[in-house]
Amino acid sequence: MIDNAPEGGTKMFTGCGTALVTPFRADQSLDEAAMRSLVKRQIDAGIDFLVPCGTTGESPTLTRSEHLRVVEITVQEAGGRVPVLAGAGGYNTHEVIELISELETIGLSGILSVTPYYNKPTQEGLYQHFRSIAESTSLPVILYSVQSRTAVNIEPATLVRLSEIRNIIGVKEASGSISQMASILARVPESFLVLSGDDAITLPLIALGGRGVVSVVSNEIPAEFGELTRAALNGDFVRARELQRKYQALMEINFIETSPGPVKFAMARMGLLEPVWRLPMVPPQAASQQRIENALEALGLLAGVRV
C-alpha cells in the first residue's frame, strides 16, 4: 500500500470532532451570537476539532453566503486553537469545487465532503467525483460515507483507490457496518483516517484501529464524549465503556427522529440555542420531545437542573 498522506493532516483530525449544529433565530436568520457561543463552549470543553456546515448543520438549507459565514465564524472563534474541517459536499461536482475555492480563502484546516445524494453515482462515479474535488484544492479532504442518507456507499475497494490520492486523508464512516469498517481498516494505509460517523460505534471502531469520531452527541456533551474518545484511543477501554454506558441513551435519543431534529431540541432545552429548524426539518413530535427531556433530566443536562 502507498502511504501518500500529507504530514500532519491526519493528526489534526484525530480524536473527537463535533459536527456543529447551525443555530437560527425565530425569524429563520442565522444566529451569529449563538454560533460564536457554541464554538467557544466546544473549545473550552477541550474538543479536538470542529466541523461546521456538515449535514448536522443543515447545510442543504444554507445559502452560499450563510455557509461561508458559519465557517468564517468558526475559524474566527477557534483562533487556531483547534482545526476546522468544513463541510462541502453535494451532487454537483462543479458546484462543490466552486464552494471549496471560496472556503479556501477563510483559512480553514480541511474539507469534509459527503457522498453525492439522489443521483446515486456508481463506484467509478464516486471515484471521479472525489478525485476531481481533491485535485481542485490543496486542503486535506475527508470523505463522508453515509448510505442511509444518500443512497450510495463508498465501498472498501473504492476507498483504497481514493486513499492513493495524496490529500484525501480519511473517511467519516457511517455505514453502520462493523464488518465494512474492519475491511476498510485492513486495506487502507495506516495513516488513512477512519472516523466514526455514528457516536455509538466510536468505541468499537477505535478498537479496530479507527482514529476518532465526527460526533453529534458532542454538541451536547463535548467534554464527556471527548473523554470517551481519548480513553479508547489510549487503550483505557474500562473507562471508555463506563462512559459509553452512561451516555448510550443520549446517543440513541439524538436519532429518535431524523437528525438534527432531536439534538437541536435537546440543546434548546439545555439553554444553548433557540428551537428553530429550517424546512423541511421540523421539531420532534411531542412524544419524542418528552423522551428527549427525560434523557436530559436523567443526566442533569436540562437548563437549571443538576443531579
C-alpha positions as CSV (number, residue, x, y, z in Angstrom):
1,M,0.0,0.0,0.0
2,I,1.2,3.5,-0.8
3,D,1.2,6.0,2.1
4,N,0.7,9.4,0.5
5,A,-1.0,11.3,3.4
6,P,0.3,14.8,3.9
7,E,2.3,15.1,7.1
8,G,0.3,16.5,10.0
9,G,-3.0,16.2,8.2
10,T,-4.1,13.0,10.0
11,K,-3.0,14.3,13.4
12,M,-5.3,17.3,13.1
13,F,-8.4,15.3,12.8
14,T,-7.7,12.5,15.3
15,G,-10.0,12.3,18.3
16,C,-13.4,13.8,18.8
17,G,-14.7,16.4,16.4
18,T,-18.1,18.0,16.7
19,A,-20.5,18.1,13.7
20,L,-21.8,21.5,14.8
21,V,-25.5,22.4,14.5
22,T,-26.3,25.7,13.0
23,P,-28.4,28.0,15.3
24,F,-31.2,30.1,13.8
25,R,-33.3,32.9,15.3
26,A,-37.1,32.8,15.4
27,D,-37.2,34.7,12.1
28,Q,-35.1,32.0,10.5
29,S,-32.0,34.1,10.2
30,L,-28.6,32.9,11.2
31,D,-27.9,33.4,14.9
32,E,-24.3,34.5,14.8
33,A,-24.1,35.2,18.5
34,A,-25.3,31.7,19.4
35,M,-22.9,30.3,16.8
36,R,-20.0,32.0,18.5
37,S,-21.1,30.8,21.9
38,L,-21.4,27.2,20.7
39,V,-17.9,27.2,19.2
40,K,-16.4,28.8,22.4
41,R,-18.2,26.2,24.5
42,Q,-16.7,23.4,22.4
43,I,-13.2,24.7,22.7
44,D,-13.5,25.4,26.4
45,A,-14.5,21.7,26.8
46,G,-11.4,20.5,25.0
47,I,-12.8,19.3,21.7
48,D,-10.2,18.1,19.2
49,F,-11.6,19.7,16.1
50,L,-14.8,21.3,14.8
51,V,-16.9,20.5,11.8
52,P,-19.2,23.4,10.7
53,C,-21.7,23.1,7.8
54,G,-21.9,19.4,7.7
55,T,-25.3,17.8,7.2
56,T,-25.9,18.1,11.0
57,G,-25.5,21.8,10.4
58,E,-28.5,21.7,8.0
59,S,-26.1,22.8,5.2
60,P,-28.5,21.9,2.4
61,T,-30.7,24.8,3.6
62,L,-28.0,27.4,4.0
63,T,-27.4,30.0,1.3
64,R,-23.8,30.2,-0.1
65,S,-23.2,33.4,1.9
66,E,-24.5,31.8,5.1
67,H,-22.4,28.7,4.5
68,L,-19.3,30.8,4.2
69,R,-20.3,32.9,7.2
70,V,-20.8,30.0,9.5
71,V,-17.3,28.6,8.6
72,E,-15.8,32.1,8.9
73,I,-17.3,32.5,12.4
74,T,-16.0,29.0,13.4
75,V,-12.5,29.8,12.2
76,Q,-12.5,33.2,13.9
77,E,-13.6,31.8,17.3
78,A,-11.3,28.8,17.0
79,G,-8.4,31.2,16.6
80,G,-6.0,28.4,15.6
81,R,-6.6,26.6,18.8
82,V,-8.4,23.7,17.1
83,P,-8.6,22.6,13.4
84,V,-11.7,23.4,11.4
85,L,-13.0,20.8,9.0
86,A,-15.7,22.5,6.9
87,G,-18.5,20.6,5.1
88,A,-18.5,20.9,1.3
89,G,-20.4,18.2,-0.5
90,G,-23.3,17.7,-2.9
91,Y,-24.5,16.1,-6.1
92,N,-23.0,18.7,-8.4
93,T,-19.2,18.2,-8.6
94,H,-18.6,21.6,-10.2
95,E,-20.6,23.5,-7.6
96,V,-18.8,21.6,-4.8
97,I,-15.4,22.7,-6.3
98,E,-16.6,26.3,-6.6
99,L,-17.7,26.3,-2.9
100,I,-14.3,24.8,-1.8
101,S,-12.5,27.6,-3.7
102,E,-14.4,30.2,-1.7
103,L,-13.9,28.3,1.6
104,E,-10.1,28.2,1.0
105,T,-9.9,32.0,1.5
106,I,-11.2,31.7,5.0
107,G,-8.2,29.8,6.4
108,L,-9.8,26.5,7.4
109,S,-7.9,23.3,8.0
110,G,-9.7,20.8,5.8
111,I,-12.8,19.7,3.9
112,L,-15.4,17.1,4.8
113,S,-17.3,16.0,1.6
114,V,-20.4,13.9,1.8
115,T,-21.2,11.4,-1.0
116,P,-23.5,12.8,-3.7
117,Y,-27.1,12.2,-2.9
118,Y,-30.1,11.4,-5.1
119,N,-28.2,10.8,-8.3
120,K,-26.6,7.6,-7.0
121,P,-23.3,7.5,-8.8
122,T,-21.6,4.2,-9.5
123,Q,-18.3,3.4,-7.7
124,E,-16.4,4.8,-10.6
125,G,-18.6,7.9,-10.5
126,L,-17.7,8.3,-6.8
127,Y,-14.1,7.9,-7.5
128,Q,-14.1,10.5,-10.3
129,H,-16.2,12.9,-8.2
130,F,-13.9,12.8,-5.2
131,R,-10.7,12.8,-7.3
132,S,-11.9,16.0,-9.0
133,I,-12.6,17.6,-5.7
134,A,-9.2,16.6,-4.3
135,E,-7.4,17.8,-7.3
136,S,-9.1,21.2,-7.1
137,T,-7.6,22.1,-3.7
138,S,-4.5,21.8,-1.6
139,L,-6.6,21.3,1.6
140,P,-6.8,17.8,3.2
141,V,-10.1,16.1,2.3
142,I,-12.0,13.6,4.4
143,L,-14.8,11.8,2.7
144,Y,-18.2,11.2,4.3
145,S,-19.9,7.9,3.5
146,V,-23.5,7.6,4.8
147,Q,-25.6,5.3,2.7
148,S,-28.7,5.7,4.9
149,R,-28.9,9.4,3.9
150,T,-27.5,9.4,0.4
151,A,-28.4,6.0,-1.1
152,V,-24.8,5.3,-2.0
153,N,-22.0,3.6,-0.2
154,I,-18.3,4.1,-0.7
155,E,-17.1,0.5,-0.9
156,P,-13.8,-0.6,0.6
157,A,-12.2,-1.1,-2.8
158,T,-13.1,2.4,-3.9
159,L,-11.7,3.8,-0.6
160,V,-8.4,2.0,-1.3
161,R,-8.2,3.7,-4.7
162,L,-9.1,7.1,-3.2
163,S,-6.6,6.7,-0.4
164,E,-3.8,6.8,-3.0
165,I,-4.7,10.5,-3.8
166,R,-2.4,12.5,-1.6
167,N,-4.7,14.9,0.0
168,I,-7.6,12.5,0.6
169,I,-6.6,11.6,4.1
170,G,-9.6,9.8,5.6
171,V,-13.3,8.9,5.7
172,K,-16.1,9.5,8.1
173,E,-17.6,6.1,8.0
174,A,-21.3,5.9,8.8
175,S,-22.4,2.7,7.0
176,G,-23.3,1.2,10.4
177,S,-21.4,-1.9,9.3
178,I,-18.6,-3.0,11.7
179,S,-17.7,-5.6,9.1
180,Q,-17.2,-2.9,6.4
181,M,-15.2,-0.8,8.8
182,A,-12.9,-3.7,9.6
183,S,-12.4,-4.4,5.9
184,I,-11.5,-0.8,5.3
185,L,-9.0,-0.7,8.1
186,A,-7.4,-3.9,6.9
187,R,-6.9,-2.5,3.4
188,V,-6.1,1.3,3.6
189,P,-2.7,2.7,4.7
190,E,-2.3,3.0,8.4
191,S,-2.1,6.8,8.1
192,F,-5.5,6.9,6.4
193,L,-8.1,8.2,9.0
194,V,-11.2,6.1,9.6
195,L,-13.5,8.2,11.8
196,S,-16.8,7.0,13.1
197,G,-19.9,8.7,11.8
198,D,-22.1,7.1,14.4
199,D,-21.5,8.1,18.1
200,A,-22.5,4.7,19.5
201,I,-20.0,2.8,17.2
202,T,-17.0,5.1,18.1
203,L,-15.6,2.7,20.8
204,P,-15.7,-0.5,18.7
205,L,-14.3,1.3,15.6
206,I,-11.3,2.6,17.7
207,A,-10.8,-0.9,19.0
208,L,-10.4,-2.0,15.3
209,G,-7.9,0.8,14.6
210,G,-10.2,3.8,13.9
211,R,-8.9,7.2,14.9
212,G,-11.9,9.0,16.3
213,V,-15.3,10.4,15.5
214,V,-17.2,13.2,13.9
215,S,-19.9,13.4,16.5
216,V,-23.5,14.6,17.0
217,V,-23.7,13.9,20.8
218,S,-20.6,16.1,21.5
219,N,-22.9,19.1,20.6
220,E,-24.5,18.3,24.0
221,I,-21.6,16.8,25.9
222,P,-18.3,17.8,24.3
223,A,-16.1,17.2,27.4
224,E,-17.6,13.9,28.2
225,F,-17.6,12.4,24.7
226,G,-14.1,13.8,24.1
227,E,-13.0,11.9,27.2
228,L,-14.7,8.7,26.0
229,T,-12.9,9.0,22.6
230,R,-9.5,9.8,24.1
231,A,-9.9,6.9,26.7
232,A,-10.5,4.5,23.8
233,L,-7.6,5.9,21.8
234,N,-5.3,5.5,24.8
235,G,-6.4,1.9,25.3
236,D,-8.4,2.6,28.5
237,F,-11.4,0.6,27.5
238,V,-12.6,0.2,31.1
239,R,-13.2,4.0,31.3
240,A,-14.5,4.2,27.7
241,R,-17.1,1.5,28.5
242,E,-18.1,3.3,31.7
243,L,-18.8,6.5,29.7
244,Q,-20.5,4.5,26.9
245,R,-22.9,3.0,29.3
246,K,-23.6,6.4,31.0
247,Y,-24.3,8.3,27.7
248,Q,-25.7,5.5,25.5
249,A,-29.3,6.6,25.9
250,L,-28.4,10.1,24.9
251,M,-26.6,8.9,21.8
252,E,-29.7,6.9,20.9
253,I,-32.2,9.7,21.6
254,N,-30.5,12.0,19.2
255,F,-31.7,9.8,16.4
256,I,-35.2,9.1,17.7
257,E,-36.3,11.2,14.7
258,T,-34.3,12.5,11.8
259,S,-31.1,14.3,12.9
260,P,-30.6,17.1,13.7
261,G,-34.1,17.5,14.9
262,P,-33.6,15.8,18.3
263,V,-30.2,17.3,19.1
264,K,-31.3,20.8,18.4
265,F,-34.4,20.3,20.6
266,A,-32.1,19.0,23.3
267,M,-29.7,21.9,23.0
268,A,-32.7,24.3,23.2
269,R,-33.8,22.6,26.5
270,M,-30.2,23.0,27.7
271,G,-30.4,26.7,27.1
272,L,-27.8,26.7,24.3
273,L,-29.9,27.9,21.3
274,E,-33.4,28.7,20.1
275,P,-35.5,25.7,19.0
276,V,-35.6,26.7,15.3
277,W,-35.2,24.5,12.2
278,R,-35.4,25.2,8.5
279,L,-37.9,23.3,6.4
280,P,-38.1,20.5,5.6
281,M,-36.7,19.9,9.1
282,V,-39.4,20.3,11.8
283,P,-39.4,20.0,15.6
284,P,-39.6,16.5,17.0
285,Q,-43.1,15.2,17.8
286,A,-44.5,15.7,21.4
287,A,-43.8,12.1,22.4
288,S,-40.2,12.4,21.2
289,Q,-39.7,15.7,23.0
290,Q,-40.7,14.1,26.2
291,R,-38.3,11.2,25.8
292,I,-35.5,13.7,25.0
293,E,-36.3,15.7,28.1
294,N,-36.3,12.5,30.2
295,A,-32.9,11.6,28.9
296,L,-31.5,15.1,29.6
297,E,-33.1,15.2,33.1
298,A,-31.5,11.8,34.0
299,L,-28.1,13.2,33.1
300,G,-28.7,16.6,34.8
301,L,-28.4,18.4,31.4
302,L,-31.7,20.3,31.4
303,A,-31.2,24.0,31.9
304,G,-31.3,24.7,35.6
305,V,-31.3,21.0,36.6
306,R,-28.4,19.2,38.2
307,V,-28.2,15.6,39.5
